[in-house]
Amino acid sequence: MSARRRKYWGWGYEDDAVSAEELAWFENAWAKHLGIAKFEVTPPPRMEEITLRAPRIAIPTSLRDICTTEKWDRLFHTYGCSGAEFARAMLRDFSNPPDIVAYPRNETDIINVLDWCNSIDAAAIPFGGGSGVMGGIEPPQDSRYRGAVTISLSNFNQVLEIDKTSQSARIQAGVLGPSLEEQLKPSGLTLRFFLQAWEFSSLGGWIATRAAGHYATLYTHIDDHVESLRVVTPSGVLESRRLPASGAGPSPDRMFIGSEGTLGIITEAWVRLHRRPRFRAATTVRFKDFYQAADAVRAITQAGLYPANCRLVEAAEAEFTEAGDGKHDLLVLSFESGDHPLEPWMKRALELCADYGGAYDKDALNQKDSQRSGAAGAWRNKFLRGPYFREHQIARGVMRDTVETAITWDRFKNLHANVKEAGLRAIKEVTGRAGSFTCRFTHVYPDGPAPYFTWHAFGDKAKLPEQFLAIRALASDAMLASGGTITHHHAVGRVHRRWYDKQRPELFAKALSAAKQALDPKSILNPGVLIDPK
């Protein structure tokens, strides 16, 4: 375990602190946004305030070198990083922690831990970086399991091999984003898979949850980067053949991409890399009408231009982050390449924007690093810093959360209107006060966008966990009823489970259950996530 410990109640390390200036800005913004005169601030929990239940199972002698029941380890591995989970932590509610945390050093250790869990009927929960927001790492509350063992992949943190000829690398699944890129840097290659949780999320976590990364088009999901996988299951070890593509039946990789730790523990992956960008072109485009802006984005995606960033932000959200004036919707548009200049691509994209009333920022286009300055920089900085303020929001009773989906272009306007209406109504019903509900595109495709809705509300601190989930539930109902997916990139976990059950075909659920039975006969791996245990 590292000497520098992560927070078990918030984002980042225990010694991380936001500046007084940043916190004052956010507090003023929340107060103005929600009409609050003064906040009462709840201090973060201290370990001595929390009493954990005694472990229900004992570490066997053979596993004492890699397992622990230490309090911090159990606290840290109780929750992910959602607002509802942080709200429980702020209430000092750690009533369902894992009994034991295992830190395997190699695959043999993983096999031994799984064999032990099988022998005593204990649930086994794979753990990458712990940044998930859908309850995917919470121990099951199911009496058929004698206890719960969280299996941390933190020791699986190396780039093992780089194939510069094929632009790919073999990488252990527990490596976190910053370390992964640091190890790749001497090769001149990059995975270029940046997401808001990048700092504290792992390669294996991205694969297990079908995460989406930096690219707004073309290489959106981790699926697009995976060449092959190595997975340890309770029934044995599986490794797929490393290939650029294959038509040889259903893909074994696809079975585990998005499996959320229910079928096996991903230990290694060969992933496709990119040359580090040398050429960039970026600017922002302002629109007076959100749907016209959406039509412009559709035109860009269907023109085959493939921008790296094509993030359309509603006017109210742009204003909150000081990226816009509150009157114009903002398109953050950028291209990048490790091979060639990009002016023709940008020129054509801006022509398409102009066809739908868009006006671009000429000064930003001429700046060398326009992605980090001006309107685009203001939005980017608030976005990246957002997770660090989640605990401070919770401490003040401020709820900020998101629901996200994907939908075809022909149904987008209807979904957008329905989800916003349902979200605003949910906030009023749950809290008794008005709130905000805004939309942006995170990723876009020729056949549809990925709308990402952000909402703010002021709640009752004693009831925040339930209020978070109640608002999400009503918005999720509207998303599914309008034809969207329950999630584009935030996984299913326990939070999205009931909508996932409605979305997936029933016959597919039976096939997934059969695969689970073959790979995990006693249903010890992450029970209750994706499917119910047998």
C-alpha positions in Angstrom: 0.0 0.0 0.0 1.3 3.5 -0.9 2.2 5.8 2.0 0.1 8.4 0.4 -3.5 7.4 1.0 -6.6 8.1 -1.0 -9.7 9.7 0.6 -12.4 7.2 1.5 -15.0 10.0 1.6 -14.1 12.1 -1.5 -11.9 12.5 -4.6 -8.1 12.5 -4.5 -5.5 11.9 -1.8 -6.0 12.7 1.9 -3.5 15.6 1.6 -5.2 17.1 -1.5 -6.9 20.4 -0.8 -8.7 22.8 -3.1 -7.6 26.4 -2.9 -9.6 28.9 -0.9 -10.0 30.9 -4.1 -11.4 27.9 -6.0 -13.8 27.0 -3.2 -15.0 30.5 -2.8 -15.8 30.7 -6.6 -17.7 27.4 -6.5 -19.6 28.3 -3.3 -20.6 31.6 -4.8 -21.6 29.9 -8.0 -23.7 27.3 -6.2 -25.4 29.9 -4.0 -26.3 32.1 -7.0 -27.4 29.1 -9.1 -29.6 27.6 -6.4 -30.7 30.7 -4.6 -29.1 29.8 -1.3 -28.1 32.7 1.1 -25.8 30.7 3.4 -24.5 27.2 3.5 -24.0 25.1 6.7 -20.9 23.0 6.2 -20.6 19.4 7.5 -16.9 18.5 8.2 -15.5 15.4 6.5 -15.6 12.1 8.5 -12.7 11.0 10.7 -11.8 7.4 11.1 -12.4 7.4 14.8 -16.0 8.5 14.2 -16.7 5.3 12.2 -17.4 1.9 13.7 -17.0 -1.0 11.2 -18.6 -4.4 11.7 -16.2 -7.1 12.5 -15.0 -9.2 9.6 -17.4 -12.1 9.1 -14.6 -14.3 7.6 -11.0 -14.9 8.6 -7.9 -14.6 6.4 -6.4 -18.1 5.9 -2.7 -18.5 6.8 -1.8 -19.0 3.1 -3.1 -15.6 2.1 -2.0 -13.4 5.0 0.8 -11.9 3.0 -1.6 -10.3 0.5 -4.8 -9.8 2.5 -5.8 -7.3 5.2 -8.6 -6.3 7.5 -7.1 -2.8 8.3 -9.8 -0.1 8.8 -8.6 2.3 6.1 -8.5 -0.5 3.5 -12.0 -1.6 4.3 -13.3 2.0 4.4 -11.7 3.0 1.1 -13.0 -0.1 -0.7 -16.6 0.3 0.5 -17.7 3.0 -2.0 -17.0 4.3 -5.5 -17.0 8.0 -6.3 -20.7 8.9 -7.0 -22.5 11.8 -5.3 -24.8 9.3 -3.5 -21.8 7.3 -2.3 -20.0 10.4 -1.0 -23.2 11.5 0.7 -23.3 8.2 2.5 -19.7 8.6 3.5 -20.5 12.2 4.8 -23.2 10.6 7.0 -20.6 8.3 8.4 -22.5 5.3 7.0 -20.1 2.5 6.2 -22.5 -0.3 7.3 -21.6 -2.6 4.4 -17.8 -2.7 4.0 -15.9 -5.6 2.5 -14.7 -7.9 5.1 -11.2 -8.4 3.6 -9.2 -6.6 1.0 -6.7 -8.6 -1.0 -3.7 -7.2 -2.9 -2.6 -10.0 -5.2 0.9 -9.7 -6.6 0.5 -12.0 -9.6 -2.1 -14.2 -11.3 -1.3 -17.1 -9.0 -2.4 -14.9 -6.1 -5.6 -14.1 -7.8 -6.3 -17.8 -8.5 -5.7 -18.6 -4.9 -8.0 -15.9 -3.6 -10.8 -17.0 -6.0 -10.3 -20.6 -4.9 -10.6 -19.6 -1.3 -13.7 -17.5 -2.0 -15.3 -20.4 -3.8 -14.5 -22.8 -0.9 -16.2 -20.6 1.8 -19.0 -19.0 -0.3 -17.6 -15.5 -0.2 -18.3 -12.8 -2.8 -15.2 -11.6 -4.8 -15.3 -8.0 -6.0 -12.6 -6.9 -8.5 -11.3 -3.3 -7.8 -9.4 -1.1 -10.2 -9.1 2.6 -9.4 -12.4 2.9 -7.4 -13.6 5.8 -9.5 -16.9 4.2 -10.7 -20.1 6.0 -10.0 -22.7 3.2 -10.4 -22.2 1.1 -7.3 -20.2 -1.5 -9.1 -17.8 -2.2 -6.3 -20.2 -2.3 -3.4 -20.4 -5.7 -1.6 -23.6 -7.6 -2.1 -26.2 -7.5 0.6 -27.1 -11.2 0.1 -27.3 -13.8 2.9 -26.1 -16.6 0.6 -22.5 -15.1 0.9 -20.6 -15.6 4.2 -18.6 -12.4 3.5 -17.1 -10.2 0.8 -13.5 -10.0 -0.4 -12.4 -7.0 -2.5 -9.6 -7.9 -4.9 -7.4 -4.8 -5.7 -5.4 -4.8 -8.9 -3.1 -2.0 -7.7 0.0 -4.2 -8.0 -0.8 -4.9 -11.6 0.6 -1.6 -12.7 3.2 -2.1 -15.5 3.4 -1.5 -19.2 5.0 -4.9 -20.0 5.7 -4.7 -23.7 5.5 -2.0 -26.5 5.3 -3.0 -30.2 6.2 0.3 -31.9 5.8 -1.4 -35.4 2.2 -2.2 -34.8 1.6 0.8 -32.4 0.3 -1.3 -29.6 1.3 -2.3 -26.1 0.7 -5.1 -23.5 -0.3 -3.5 -20.3 -1.3 -4.8 -16.8 -4.9 -3.9 -16.0 -4.4 -2.2 -12.6 -2.3 0.7 -14.0 -3.9 4.1 -13.5 -4.1 6.7 -16.3 -1.1 8.9 -15.3 1.3 6.0 -14.7 0.2 4.4 -18.0 1.0 7.5 -20.0 4.2 8.1 -18.2 5.5 4.6 -19.0 4.4 5.0 -22.7 6.0 8.4 -23.1 9.5 7.3 -24.1 8.1 5.4 -27.0 6.5 8.5 -28.5 3.1 6.7 -28.4 0.0 7.3 -26.3 -3.2 5.5 -25.6 -4.8 9.0 -25.6 -7.7 7.7 -23.5 -8.4 10.6 -21.2 -11.6 10.8 -19.2 -12.7 13.0 -16.2 -11.7 10.1 -13.9 -8.4 9.5 -15.7 -6.2 10.3 -12.7 -7.7 7.6 -10.5 -9.1 5.0 -12.9 -7.4 2.0 -14.3 -7.1 0.3 -17.7 -8.9 -2.8 -16.5 -11.7 -0.6 -15.1 -12.1 1.1 -18.4 -12.3 -2.2 -20.2 -14.7 -3.8 -17.6 -17.1 -0.9 -17.8 -16.8 0.0 -21.5 -15.6 3.5 -20.6 -15.4 6.3 -23.2 -12.4 8.5 -23.4 -10.8 11.5 -25.1 -12.0 11.1 -28.6 -15.4 12.5 -29.4 -15.5 10.5 -32.6 -14.0 7.4 -34.2 -12.1 6.0 -31.2 -14.7 6.8 -28.6 -15.0 3.7 -26.4 -12.2 1.5 -24.9 -13.6 -1.2 -27.3 -11.9 0.6 -30.1 -8.5 0.2 -28.4 -8.5 -3.4 -27.3 -6.5 -6.0 -29.3 -6.7 -8.8 -26.9 -7.3 -9.7 -23.2 -6.1 -12.0 -20.5 -8.7 -12.9 -17.9 -8.6 -15.0 -14.7 -11.9 -16.7 -13.9 -12.9 -19.1 -11.2 -12.9 -21.8 -14.0 -9.5 -21.0 -15.3 -7.4 -18.5 -17.3 -8.5 -17.2 -20.7 -6.4 -15.3 -23.2 -7.6 -14.1 -26.6 -5.4 -14.0 -29.7 -3.8 -10.7 -30.4 -5.1 -9.5 -33.8 -6.0 -6.2 -35.6 -9.4 -7.7 -36.5 -11.0 -11.1 -36.9 -14.1 -12.6 -38.4 -13.7 -15.9 -36.5 -17.1 -16.1 -34.8 -18.2 -14.0 -31.8 -15.3 -12.1 -30.3 -14.1 -13.4 -26.9 -12.9 -9.9 -26.1 -16.4 -8.5 -26.4 -17.6 -11.0 -23.8 -15.4 -9.4 -21.2 -15.5 -5.7 -22.4 -18.3 -4.3 -20.3 -18.6 -7.4 -18.1 -18.1 -5.3 -14.9 -16.2 -8.0 -13.0 -18.9 -10.5 -13.2 -17.2 -13.0 -15.6 -13.6 -12.8 -14.6 -10.7 -10.5 -13.5 -9.0 -8.8 -16.4 -5.2 -8.9 -15.7 -3.6 -7.8 -19.0 -4.6 -6.3 -22.3 -2.9 -5.5 -25.6 -4.2 -2.1 -26.6 -3.8 0.0 -29.8 -1.8 3.2 -29.4 -1.5 6.4 -31.3 1.3 8.7 -32.2 1.5 11.7 -29.9 -0.2 14.7 -31.5 2.1 17.2 -33.1 -0.6 19.1 -35.0 -3.7 20.7 -33.5 -6.4 23.0 -34.5 -9.1 24.2 -32.0 -11.7 26.9 -31.6 -15.1 27.4 -30.1 -18.3 28.1 -32.1 -21.3 30.0 -30.8 -24.9 29.2 -31.7 -28.2 31.0 -30.9 -30.2 27.8 -31.1 -29.3 24.4 -29.5 -31.1 22.3 -32.0 -29.4 24.1 -34.9 -26.1 23.6 -33.2 -27.0 19.9 -32.9 -27.7 19.8 -36.7 -24.3 21.3 -37.3 -22.7 18.6 -35.2 -24.6 16.0 -37.1 -23.3 17.4 -40.4 -19.7 17.3 -39.1 -20.0 13.7 -38.0 -21.6 12.6 -41.3 -19.0 14.4 -43.3 -16.3 12.0 -42.1 -14.1 14.7 -40.6 -13.6 13.0 -37.2 -12.8 15.8 -34.8 -11.0 14.8 -31.6 -13.4 17.1 -29.6 -16.9 18.0 -30.7 -18.5 18.9 -27.4 -21.7 20.9 -27.7 -22.6 22.6 -24.4 -25.9 24.3 -23.7 -25.9 28.0 -23.0 -26.7 27.7 -19.3 -24.0 25.1 -18.6 -21.4 27.2 -20.5 -22.4 30.2 -18.4 -22.0 28.3 -15.1 -18.4 27.4 -16.0 -17.6 30.9 -17.3 -17.1 29.6 -20.8 -20.2 31.4 -22.2 -22.5 34.3 -21.9 -25.7 32.4 -21.1 -27.2 33.4 -24.4 -25.3 31.2 -26.8 -24.7 27.5 -27.0 -21.1 26.6 -27.3 -19.4 24.0 -29.5 -15.8 23.1 -28.4 -14.2 21.9 -31.6 -10.7 20.5 -32.1 -8.7 18.3 -34.4 -5.4 16.7 -33.7 -2.9 14.5 -35.5 0.5 13.0 -35.1 1.1 13.1 -38.8 -0.3 16.1 -40.7 -1.6 19.7 -40.5 -5.4 20.0 -39.9 -6.4 23.3 -41.5 -8.6 21.7 -44.3 -10.5 19.6 -41.8 -11.2 22.6 -39.5 -12.1 24.8 -42.5 -14.7 22.4 -43.7 -16.1 21.9 -40.2 -16.5 25.6 -39.7 -18.2 25.9 -43.0 -20.7 23.4 -41.9 -21.2 25.3 -38.6 -21.9 28.5 -40.6 -24.6 26.7 -42.5 -26.5 26.4 -39.2 -25.8 29.8 -37.9 -22.6 29.2 -36.0 -20.0 31.9 -35.5 -16.5 30.8 -34.6 -13.8 32.4 -32.4 -11.1 33.6 -34.8 -8.7 34.6 -32.1 -8.9 31.1 -30.5 -8.3 29.4 -33.8 -5.1 31.4 -34.2 -3.8 30.6 -30.7 -1.2 27.9 -30.3 -2.9 26.3 -27.3 -6.5 27.4 -27.6 -7.8 24.2 -25.9 -6.4 25.5 -22.6 -7.3 29.2 -22.9 -10.4 31.3 -23.6 -13.9 29.7 -23.5 -12.6 26.2 -24.2 -10.0 26.5 -21.5 -12.5 27.8 -18.9 -14.9 24.9 -19.6 -12.1 22.4 -19.6 -10.6 23.5 -16.3 -13.9 23.5 -14.5 -14.6 20.0 -15.9 -11.3 18.5 -14.8 -11.5 20.0 -11.4 -15.1 19.1 -10.8 -14.5 15.8 -8.9 -12.4 17.5 -6.3 -15.4 19.6 -5.3 -17.9 16.8 -4.9 -17.2 16.3 -1.2 -17.5 20.1 -0.7 -20.9 20.1 -2.5 -22.1 17.3 -0.4 -20.9 19.1 2.8 -23.2 22.0 1.8 -26.2 20.0 0.7 -25.6 20.7 -2.9 -26.4 17.9 -5.3 -24.7 17.8 -8.6 -25.0 14.7 -10.7 -25.3 13.4 -14.3 -27.3 11.0 -16.4 -26.1 10.2 -19.9 -27.3 8.3 -22.9 -27.0 7.8 -26.6 -29.8 8.2 -29.2 -30.2 8.3 -33.0 -30.5 11.8 -34.5 -34.1 11.4 -35.6 -35.1 10.9 -31.9 -32.7 13.2 -30.2 -35.0 16.3 -29.9 -37.8 14.3 -28.3 -35.4 12.6 -25.9 -33.7 15.9 -25.0 -37.0 17.7 -24.2 -38.5 14.7 -22.3 -35.4 14.1 -20.1 -35.0 17.8 -19.3 -38.6 18.1 -18.4 -38.6 15.0 -16.2 -35.3 16.0 -14.5 -36.6 19.5 -13.6 -39.9 18.0 -12.3 -38.0 15.3 -10.3 -35.8 18.0 -8.6 -38.9 19.9 -7.6 -40.8 16.8 -6.4 -37.8 15.4 -4.4 -36.4 18.6 -2.9 -39.3 21.0 -2.9 -37.1 23.6 -4.7 -36.2 24.4 -8.3 -32.9 23.3 -9.7 -31.2 23.2 -13.0 -30.9 20.5 -15.7 -28.5 21.1 -18.7 -27.2 19.1 -21.6 -24.0 18.7 -23.5 -22.7 16.2 -26.1 -19.7 14.2 -24.9 -19.4 11.9 -28.0 -21.0 12.0 -31.4 -21.5 9.5 -34.2 -22.8 9.7 -37.8 -26.1 8.1 -36.6 -26.5 10.0 -33.3 -25.1 11.9 -30.3 -24.4 10.9 -26.7 -26.3 13.5 -24.7 -24.9 14.1 -21.2 -27.3 15.8 -18.7 -25.9 17.6 -15.6 -28.2 18.7 -12.8 -27.9 20.8 -9.7 -30.3 20.8 -6.7 -30.3 21.8 -3.0 -31.3 18.9 -0.8 -31.7 17.7 2.7 -28.3 16.5 3.9 -29.8 13.7 6.1 -31.6 12.4 3.0 -29.1 13.1 0.2 -28.3 9.5 -0.8 -32.0 8.8 -1.4 -32.6 12.1 -3.1 -29.7 11.6 -5.5 -31.1 8.2 -6.5 -34.8 9.4 -6.7 -33.9 12.2 -9.1 -31.8 9.9 -11.2 -34.6 7.3 -11.3 -37.2 9.7 -12.8 -34.7 11.0 -15.4 -33.6 7.5 -16.3 -37.3 6.5 -16.8 -37.6 9.3 -19.3 -34.4 8.3 -21.1 -35.4 4.8 -21.6 -39.0 5.7 -22.5 -37.6 8.1 -25.2 -35.6 5.3 -26.8 -32.2 6.0 -25.4 -29.7 3.7 -23.6 -29.5 3.7 -19.9 -25.8 4.6 -20.2 -23.4 5.5 -22.9 -20.2 5.1 -20.8 -20.9 5.1 -17.1 -21.6 1.3 -16.8 -24.5 -0.5 -15.2 -23.3 -1.5 -11.7 -26.1 -1.7 -9.1 -27.6 1.8 -9.8 -28.5 1.2 -13.4 -29.5 -2.4 -13.0 -33.3 -2.2 -13.2 -33.2 -0.1 -16.4 -30.5 -2.4 -17.9 -32.9 -5.3 -17.3 -35.6 -3.5 -19.3 -33.1 -2.5 -22.1 -31.5 -5.9 -22.8 -33.3 -8.7 -24.6 -34.5 -11.4 -22.3 -32.9 -14.2 -24.4 -29.6 -12.4 -24.2 -29.9 -12.3 -20.4 -30.3 -16.1 -20.5 -27.2 -16.4 -22.7 -25.2 -14.1 -20.3 -26.3 -16.2 -17.4 -25.1 -19.4 -19.1 -21.7 -17.8 -19.7 -21.6 -16.8 -16.1 -22.4 -20.4 -15.1 -19.5 -21.7 -17.2 -16.9 -19.2 -16.0 -18.1 -18.6 -12.4 -20.2 -21.7 -11.4 -20.8 -20.5 -7.8 -21.5 -16.9 -8.8 -18.9 -15.4 -6.5 -17.8 -12.6 -8.9 -19.5 -9.3 -8.3 -22.9 -10.9 -7.6 -26.0 -8.7 -8.5 -24.1 -6.6 -11.0 -25.5 -7.2 -14.6 -27.2 -10.4 -13.6 -28.5 -12.1 -10.4 -26.5 -15.0 -8.9 -27.7 -18.5 -9.3 
